[in-house]
Amino acid sequence: MPNVGGSMPVPSRSFGDILISRRRAAGLTQEELADRSGLSVRAISDMERGRALGPQRRTVQALTAALELDRQAARDLEAAAKAGRQRPQSAQTSNSTAPPDDTRRAPAEAATDGRSRCDLPPEVGDLTERDIELRRLRRLAEATAADDHRGATVVVLFGAPGVGKTTLAVRAGHELAEHFPDARFFVNMRGMDVERLTPGQALGRLLLALGVEAARIPEDTDDRAGLYRSLLQDRRVLLVLDNVADEAQIRPLLPNGPGCLVILTSRRVLSGLESVHRQLLDVLSPTGAVALLESIIGSERAMREPVETARVAQLCGCLPLALRIAGNRLASRPRWGVSYLVSALSDQRRRLTALTAGDLQVRAALEVSYRQCHPSERRVFRRLSLLTGQDFDVRQAAVVAEDDPDTVSEVLEELVDASLLGTAPTGDRYVLHDLLRLFAGEQLVEEETTATVERLAGLVTGWFLHSAVRAGGFFVPADFDGGPAPVPPQPVALIHDLDQAREWLDDEQTNWLAALRQAATTGRNAEILKLCRALHWYSDVRAEASLWQEVFDRGVTAARALRSRWDEAVQLNYLGWAVNRTPGRQDEAFEVHQLALAASRDVNDLREEAWSLQYCGRTRLGSGQPHDAAEYFKAASDLFRQVGYPLGEQITASFEGLALREMGRLDESIVLLRQVVAYFRAADDSSLAISLLRLGDTLELAEQYVEAHTAFQEAHALCIRLDVPLWAAEAAFGCGRTAQALGEPAVAQGHLATAAAGYAGESTEAVNRARVLHRLASIIQLRDPAEADRIRSQVRGIIDGLDTHSAAELTARLHSEQTDEPTAS
């Protein structure tokens, strides 16, 4: 093979000429180059023949690597591609793989068999998960065929590129043929091509198909439309107009005849059309996506690697076009394992390139829609790739667009109309499909400078960090560090109260966590510390141990990077709290708090030292050492009292009450917990709810059921208002236990059902749900033994395999109940 890596003088030639010479110099066929580069044979053929004058940089890079070009030869190839991209659009041919439009010739020059060129294409045999849409089209067809129907029926099938609009329309055309005996026509309007089919050209085709002689077809479009409509007035005709660009392109083609059904497919919503039926086609479900892959590669092959097959479907975003390409690649390479394709698709930088099979390309389908957009729309679209969450709102889009929200809102709606953007099920939020996000990211790198991309990424990170700080401030008690955090100097999310703050932090967790991670990689340590401090009190409400271990571990790292010993003490205490929430890690948490204690003493901060002592006591309490815990709590209370900090003193008293309860000193515990409840009743609802739960538990142990039930009821109402489901479930469980003890089984049953529902779906609360259900079974045993047995079987299923003391205790009780009479638990 010649040394194709060597430098070779290249005259000023087109990209296609250079590519041909380089390929031939390498001794490669088009098929071999396609296999090496990951491009399709059709794409390479189009480039060499001049149909694609200026391929994108990623395509050029793939060719450069496949041809093993040296630096100068690579520059020559890229320069030719750039020159091709800069040519006027009118000078370039269509991106479509369809043949040139022969209706541009005079009618007399067109093929004589007009009817054949408007026949429905063959249907695809493996249409998947479109039964609902087909049933709707069938109902519309039946209504159109009814004698009392007035006017033509028009249906718009719209959706993202590659979602399968044409496939569904063609299938519907074949299945509904019996309702339209006079004719079934199909016309590709080529709405995404550079040179679209004009209404006049489409009418010329249809008139030929209707049997009008070419010489009798009028030249004027309006005259053609009039003749066309008159011919369809009394006929039953199905017309599929595929790939429609806009309303103006097809208005002259809409018949008046009452027996006509028109199915339009478009990437746009075509909202300007009136009195039409619209059907959005979305991506397939995960199950449907796997079914489509199986239909292409065979069920036996899919069953050999079921996990990998499901992963391919996921990496394809459940988009039918991508799934067909992936399936075709596997079908054409029977020796490949499905896992090999998973590996290729897992690399986000090459996923779109890997989704190529023959003349099918996901990237090409997306690029056609992208190039149809206005430059302002393309700019916003590609920048949306920097928003990594599942969905986003207008204000977030405005950050990356660097424009006002009102203007950006209009652009987003245009992108929705173009099916490049979706809408979320609830709220004014938008969704960017995974493959569209990858494509948008490619265009961002291609069309914006590196400095701009980095600056925009920094803006996004800062916006989410500062918005989270703003939201977290609403959870901070009024007498802790001066109250809620002030509004950051830059624009942030619109958050005005605690409910909005909670909703924002819950909904945007993926985004603010991504911003925290990005801040860590770029050294924004001061902002990380602000975020961690602001979210500390919110973490009590959404106590997901693994999440907060990551957050506060980054806080510790940031404090150490800034050499702030005080911040290190604070963040170590937060981290130890998160570790302590994981069963079996109390000793590890204790060691973390010991480090915090040392750091707080190094900076002589008595208040932080008191927090460290209190947290140490929590770990001892959690590990079954209440006496040791009480000693730490007493030391912490003394320090809080010394520095005049009642909030810390009362929180510590709450935990001291738990320690006294564990030591069996119930009267002392109740007195202390009542004092804590009285303090928080005027200070903080979240702390009040927790204190009421602790008081209720202690009163129940002391068999003071009436007061315990009252405490649980108040706690439950508070937890509902605060939107803390797990706390609410705990309170409902307490209400159920105490109601049963008070001899009110019907009331108890209602509370326990509420508690079980609150724990459902939370894997970390499996044992608690099992405990609730076990209690429920004991209540209904006398009334409905069969139902009680069914619930106990459910409990066994929940705790089976759980290796905890509570699970073991519950298993033993269930075993004893198999032989003994059930007793209240």
N, C-alpha and C positions, 0 to 999 in steps of 0.2 A: 504494500500500500504506500502511495506517495506520502511524503512528509507534509501533511496538511497543516501542521502547526507552524511551519515556516512562513516567513514574511513573503508576500507575493504582491507586486504592484497591481492595483485595481483602478482602472479608469472610471470616470464618472458615469456609472450605469445605474439602471433601476435595481431595486432590491431583488426582484425576481431573477434578473440576469446574473447577479452576483451569487445568489443562492444556488442556481443551477450549476454554475462553474465550480463552486466550492463543493457541492455534493458530488459532482462527477470526479473532481480531483481526489476526493476521499474514497472513490470507488463504491459509493453507496447508491442503492435504489431508493425511491421515495418511501417504500415500505420499510426498508432498513433504517432510514433516517427517522421515520415516524416512531419506530420501536425504541430507538435510542433517546429521542427527545421527549417522548410522551405526548407529542402532537398527533393529530389525525393525518392520514394520508391525504384526505380531501383538503385539509388546511394547507398542507405543503404544496399540493397541486395548485390551489388557488393563488398562493404567493408566487409560485414560479410562473404562472400564466398571467400575472398582473391583475387578477381579480381582487387581491388584497395588497394594496400598494405600500401600506405603512403599518406593519404589525406592531403590537405593543412591546415595550421593553422586555417584559418577562418571556414573551415568545422568542424574541431575539436572543436572550440569554440562554434559553433552552437549546436553541439551534447552535449557538456558539459552543456550548459545552459538548453537544453531541458531535460536532464537526472537529472538535479539539483545535479550535482556531487560536493563533497567538494574539497578543494584545492589539497589534496594528490591524490585523484582519478583522478582529472583533469590532474595532472602531469603525472600519469601513462599512461593515454590515449594519451597525447601528446608525451610522450617518445616512445610509441609503433608506433605512426604515423611517428615520426622522424626516427626511425629505419627502417621503411618501405621505407621512401623516400631515404634513403642512400643505399638501396640495388641496385646492378647493374641493369641497365635498362633491360638487357636481361632476368633477373629473373622475371620481372614483366609482367603481361599480358596486352593486349591491352586495351586502354581506350574506344575503340569502343563498341557500344552496339550490333554490329552484331555478329552472332554465329561464333565459331572457323572455320578456313579455312579448309574445308574437302579436298581441292585439294592437301594438303600435303601428303595424302595417295597415294599409288600406283594407277595408272589408273584402274587396275582391281578391286580395292576396292571401287572405286567411284560409286555413284548411277548410275544405267543404263540409266535413263532418262536424258541424258545430256542436251537436248534441254530445259527442264523446268527450269533448274538452270540459263539459260541465257535469259529468257523472260524479257520483260520490266515490271517493277513494276507497280502497279495501279497508275494512275495519280491523282494528287491532284485537287479537283474540284474548289478551290477558288484562283487559280493563279491570281495575281493582277498586273496590270500596266506593262506587258511584251509584249504588242502588237507589238511594234517596233522590238524587238528582234525576236519574232516569225515570223514576216513578212520577216525579213532578212533570217532566217533559211529556210523559205518556198521558197524564191527565189533561194537560194543555192541548195535546194533539186530539184527544177525544172530544174536548170541548170545541175545538176549531172545526171538527168534522160534523158537529151537530147542525141541524138545519136552521136553528134560531140564532146562530152565531153571527155577530155583526163585525165586519172589518177583519183585517189580518191580525194574527197573533205574533208578537215579536218578543223573543227571549234573548237576553244578553248574558252570555257566559263569560265572566271576567275573572281574572286572577293573575298571579305572578308568572313570570316566564318559567316554562317547564312544568307547570302544574297539571297539564293534561287537558286543556280546553278543547283542542282540535280532536283529540282521541275520543272524548266524550261526545262531541257534536257529531262526529262521523258514526259512532255506534248508535246514537239516537236516530240519525238519518236512516240507517238500515233497519232498526227495530220498528220504526214508525211508518215504514214505507206503505203498509196496507191502508193507512188512512189518507194517503195522497197518491191516488192511482194515476193522475195525469202526468206528474213529473217530480223528480227529486234532483235538485241542482246543487252543485258545490262550486264556489268561486273563491279562490285565494286572493284576497284584496291586497296582500303584501304590504300591510300597513307599517311594518317595521323596516321595509327596504328603503334605500335612498330614493329610488323611483317607484312610487306606489302605483297601484292600478287606479286609474282615474274612474269616476263614476261613468263617464262616457264609454271608456274601454270595457268596463264590466257590463254595461247595458248592451254593448255590441255583442259580446259573448253570449249573453242570455237570449238576445233576440235570435241569434243564429241557432241556439239550442232549441228555441221555440219554433223553429222551422221557417223563419223569415229569410228570404233570399238576401244575400249580401248586398245586391244592387238596390234593394228596397229599404235598407236600413238608413234612417235620416243621419245627417252629419251633426246636427245640433243636439246637444245632450238633453235639453228639455223635450225636444220632439221624440227622441228615443225613449225617454221616460214615459211620455204619454202613450206611445204605442205599446210599450211593455206592460203598462198597467191595464190597458184595455184588453190585452191578450189574456191576462191573468184574472180578469174580473169574474169569470164564471168557471174557473178551473180550481182543482184541488192540488196544490203544489207545495212541496217542502223545499225551502231555500236555505242553504247553509252558506253564510258569508263569513269566511274565516279570516282571522288576522286583520281585523278592522283597525284603522288608525284613529279615526275620530268620527264625529257625528256627520259632518259635511260629506264625508266620503261615501256614506251609504244611504243618506236620506232619499236620493232619487231612486234607489233600488227597492224601497219599501213598498210593497203592493197594497192595493186597497181591497182586493178580493177577499170575501169572508171565508173562503176555504183554504187560505194560505197560512202556513206556519213558517216564520223566519227565525232561524237560530244564528245569532251573531256571536263570534268569539273575539275577544279583545283583551289586551293587557290593561286597557283603560275602562273605567266604569261606564263611560258614555252617558254621563248624567244629564246631558242636554236633550236626550231623547225622552219624549213623553209617552205615557200609556204603554209602557213596556214592562215585561217581567224580568227581574234581575236575579242572577244566581252566582254568588261568589264561590269559586272553587278554591279550597284550601289544600294544604299538603295532606298526605295520608296520615292516619294514626300509626303508631309504632307497629301494631299488629298487621294493619293493611300493608305497610311498607315491607315487612318481612314476607307477607304473602306474595307480593309482586316479585320480590327477588326469587322466591321459591319457584314461581311460575316460569322464570327465565332460566335458572340454573338447575332446576330439578329438586324435588323435595328430598331425595336421598342425599344429595350433596349438602343441602342446607342442614339436614338433620345430623350430619357428621360433625358439623361445627355450629351448633345453634347459637352459642354466645357470640361467636364471631359474625355470624350472619346478622344478628340483631344489631351488632356494633356497626356493621356496614350501613344498615338502614339508618341508624342514628347519625353517622357521619355524613350521610347524604341528605340529612335534614328532612327525611321522609318526602323529598321532592320527587315526583314521578320521573321526570327527565333524568335526574341524577341516578335514580334507582335503575332505570333502564340501561343507562351507560355502564354503571357498575356491574349489573347483571350480564350485559353483553360482553364486557371484558372477561368476566369469569367464564362465561359460556364458550368464548373463543379460545380460552386457555385452560383446557380441562385438567392439566397437571398442577395448576396453581391450587394452593390451599386458600380458603377464604381468609385465613389469618394473614396471608401475604398482602391481600388488598387492604385489609385493616391497617397494616403497617404503612402502606403507601398513602392512605387517606388520612392517617393520624397526623401527618406533617402538614400543618395549616398552610405553610408556604407553598406546598405543591398539590394541595387537595384539588383545586380547580383544574390544574393541568392533568392530574390523574383521572379526573372525570371526563375522559375523552374516549370515544369508541367510534372508529370510522369517521363519518361526517357529523357525528353528534358531539356537541361540546356544550357544557354548562356555561363556561365563560363566554362563548360567542353569543349564546341566547341572552345572557344578562347584559352584555356589552351593547347589543342592538337597542335595548330599552334605554340604557344609560345615555347613549348618543342622541336619542330622540329628545331628551330633556333640554330645557333651557339651561344655559351656563350657570345661572344662580341656583337652579335646582340640583345640578350636578355637584356644585360646590358643597351644598348642605348635605347631600346624600353621602358623598365620600367621607365627610367629616363625622358623620354619625357613627362610623366604625370605631371611633374613640370612646363611645359610650358602651361599656361592656355588660351592662345589666340585661335582664330578660326583657325589660321594656323601659320606656323613658317618657318624659313629658316635654312640653314646649319650652319651659325655662331651661331644662338641661340641654336641649337642642340649641337653644339660643347661645349658650356658653361656647359651644364649638363653632357655631355659625358666626359668632361675633357680630350679632345683629339683634335688633329689638324683638321681643317675643311675638308681637303682632305680625310683623313681617315674616318671621320664621314659621308661624302658624299657617300662613297662607301657602308657603312653600311645602310644608309637610303634607298639607291636604292635596296639593298637586302630585306629590310623590305617591300618596295613597291612591289617587285616581289613576296613576300610571302603573299601579301594582308593584312598585318597588319598595313599598312600605305597607305594613299592616296595622290594624288597630287592635288594641288590647280589649279583652272582653268587657272590662269595667273601667270607667273613668276616662278622662281625656289623655290617654297614653297611647304610645305607638310601639310597634314591634318590628324589628329588622331580622329577617330570616338569617340563619347561620351562614348559608352560602352567599347570600347577598351581602352580609357583613364582611366576609372574606373578600368578595369582589370589591366592595367599597374601600376596604383597606388597601387593596392593590392599587386602586385608582388614586388614593390619597398619597401613597408613596411615589406613584408615577407622576402626578401632576402638581404636587406641592413640594416645596423645598424641605430638606431635613430639619432646618432651623424652625420652620413653621410648624411642622408636625410635632417637634419636641415642645414648642411653646404652647400649642393647643393641648397636648397631653398634660402639661403642667397646669393649665387653666382648669381642665376637668378635675384633676386631682385636688387642686385647691378649693374648687367649688364644693365638692362633696365633703372634704375635710371640714371646711368652715360651716357648711350647712349642718353637719352632724354635731359640731360644737354648739351651734345655735339650738338645735333640738335637744341635745343632752342637758342644756342648762335648765330646761323646764322641770327636770326631775330632781334637781338639787334642792334640798331643804333650805328654807329662807335664812336660817342661822348658820349655814355652812359656807365658809369662804365668801361671805358677802352676797349670797343669793345667786340667781340665774346669770349665766354668762352674758356679757353685752353682745350686741349685734356686731359681727365681724365687719371690717371696713369694706370688703368687696361684696358684690351681689350674692345672695344666698337664696335658698328655698324659702317660700312664703310660709312661715310657721308662726302662729300667733298665740297658741295655747297648748296645754298639756296633751289634749287629745290629738291635735294635729302633729305634735312632736312625736308621740308614740306611733302614730300611723306612718309618719315619714320614716322613722328609724326602722320600723318593721319592714316596710315595703322596699326601702332602699338599702337593705343590709348588704346585698351583693355589691352594690356600688360603693358604699362608704368603706367596706372592707377592702375592696380592690384599690381604692384611693389610699388607704392606710399602707397596703403592701407596696404600692408604687412610691409612696412617700419614703418608705424605708429604703428602697433601692436608690433613691435620688438624694438621700441625706437630709430630708426635711424634718429634722429631729424635734425642733421646737414645736412645730405644728402637730407632730405625733403626740407629744406630751399634753398639749391642749386637748386633743381629741380624747385621749385616755382618761384625763381628769374629768372631762365633761360627761363621759359615758359611764362613769363608775356607778352612779346611782341608778341609771337606766338598767345596768347589768343586773341589779337586784330583781327587776321586773321581768326580764327575759334571761333567766339564768341558764344559759346553755354553756356548760362547762368548757367544752372544747373551743368554742368561739372566743370566750373571754380569756382562756389560757393563751391563745395566739395574740389577742389584742394587747394584753398587759405584758406579755413577754416582749413584744415589740416596744412597749413603753419602757421596760427596764433597759433594753438595748439602747434606746434613744437617750435615756438619762445618763447612761455610762458614756455614750459618745460625747455628750455635752459636759461630762465631768461634773455633773450636779449630784452631789451626794444626797441632798434633801429629796430631789425628784426620784432618786434611786430608791430611797426608803419608802416613799409613797407607792411607787409602782411595784415594788416587791410585796408590799402588803396587799395590793390589788391582785397580783399574781397568785400569792398564797391563798387568798380567798377563793380564786377560781379552781386551783388544784384541790382544795379542801372539799369542793363540791363533788368530786369524783370518789365513789366508794373505794376504800382500801388505800387511799393516798394521803391519809391524815398525817402520817409521820413525815412524808415528803413536804407537805404544806407547812408543818411545824418548822422544818429546817429553813424554808424560805422566809418565814416570819422572824426567825432568829437573825437572819441576815438583815432584815429590815430593822430589827431592834438595834443591831450594832450600828447601822448607818444613821438612824435617828439620834442615837447617843453621840455619834461623831460630830453631828452638827448642833447638838444640844437643843433639840426641838422636843420639848416635853409632851406636846400634844401628839406628835407623830409617834413618840415613844409609847404613849398611852394606847394609841391605836394598835401598835405592834403587840403590846401585851394582851390587849383584848383578843386580837386575832389568834395569838398563841393559845389563849384559853379556849377558843372555838375548836381548835384542832384537838385539844385534849378532851373536850366534851364529846366530840365526834368519835373518838377512839375509846370511849367508855371509861374515862378517868375524870369523873365529876369533881372529886376533891382537888386534884391538881388544877382543873379548870377554874374552880372557885378562887383559888389563890391568885391566878393570873387576873381574873376579873376584879378582885379586890384591889390589886395593885394598879390596874388601869383606872378604876373609879377614883382612887385617891389622887392620881395625876390629873385626871379630867377636872376634879373638884379644885385642885391647886391652881390650874390655869384658867378656871372660870368658864368651862365649856360644858353647859348642861346637856346639849345634844349627845355628845359622846358619853356622858355619864348615864343618861337614860337608856341608850342603846346597850351599854354594858350591863346595866341593871336588868334589862330584858333577858340577856344570856345568863346572868347570875341566877335569875329565877328558874331557868331551865336546869342549871346545875343543882340548885336546891331540890328541885323536883326529882331529879335522878337519885339524889341522896335520901329520898323519902321524907324530906322536910316540907310537906305539902302546904301547911298553914303559912310558913314563912314565904314560900314561893308565891302563893296567892296574893299575899299582902304586897309583895314587891311588884308583881305583874300588874296589879290594879293601879299602883302608883304610876307605872309606865304608861298604861292605857290612858290615864287621866292626863298625863303630860302630852301625849301625841294627839289626843282628841282636839287640842287647840294648836297643834304644830304641823303635823304631816299625815296625810291620809294613808300613804303606803306603809309607813311605820306603824300607824294605828291598826291597819288590817293584820299585819304580822303579829302585833302584840295581842290583839283579840284572839287570834288562832292559838297562841301559846297559852293565854289565860283560859280559853275554853278547854284545851287539852288537860290542863292542870285541875280545873274544876271537875271535869269528868272523872279523873282519877280519884278525886276526893269524894265522888258520888254526889256532888252538888249539881244534879242533872238539869234543873230548871235554869239556874244561872249559866251553866255551860251552854245549854241550848240557845239562850239569848245571846251570848257572846258569839257563837258560831253563826247565828242568823245575821247579826250586824256585820260580821266579817264577810259573809257571803255577799251581802248587798254592796259593800265597799269594793270587793274584788271584781264584781260584775261591772261596777262603774269605772273602776280603774283598768278594766280589760286585761286582767291577769288570769287566764283560764285555769292554770294549775292551782293557784291559790284558791280560786273559786271552787274547784273540785274538792280540795282539802276541806274547805269550810262546809260544803254540802255533805261530805262524808261525816263530819262531826255532827251536823244537824241530824243525819240519819241515825247515828249511833245513840245520840241522846234521846231522840224521839222514841226509839225502840225501848230504851231504858225507862221512859216515862209511860210505857204502855200504849203507844200510839203507832201500831204497825203500818197502817195505811199511809200516815204522814211520813214515817221512816222510809217506806218503800219509794215514795216519790223523791225524797232527798237522795237516796242511794242511786236511783236511776240517773238523776242529774249528775252525780259524782262520777258514775261509770262512763257516762258520755263525755265528761270533761277530761277524763284520763285517756280516752280512746285515741289512738293514733300517735300517742307519745311513747316511743319505745323505752325511754328511760323511766317511765311510770308504770311499767307492766305489772310489777308486784302490787303497787297501790290499787290498780284496777282489779287485780285478782282478789285483793282483800275486800274491796267494795262488793264485788259479785258474790264472794263467799258469804258475806254478811246478808246480802239480799236473798240468797238461797235459804238461809236459816229463817228468814222472816216468812217466806211463802211456803215453807215445808208443810205445815199443817193444812194449808188451803189447797195446794197443788203440788203434791210430791213429785210427779213426773217432770214438771217444769223446774222444780228445785234440782233434780238430778241432772237435767239438761244444763243448767247453769254451772253446777259443779264440774261437769265434763268440760265446759268452757274454761273454767278456772284451771283445770289440769293442763289443758292445751296451752294456756298462757304461761304457766310457771315451769312447764316441762323444759329441762335443760338449763334453767337459771340457777347459778351457783351463788346464792346469797343466803344469809341467815333467815331472812323473812320468808324466802321461798321454801326453804327447808322446813320451817315451822308450819307453814300453810299446808305443805304436802303431808306432814304428819297428822295434822288435824283432819284433812280429807280422808286419810287412810283410816283413822279411828272412826269416822262417821260412816264408813262402809259397814261396820258391825254394830255400832252403838246408835242410840237415838240421837238425832241432831240436837245440838244445844246452841244457844246464842253465842256468837263469837265475841 
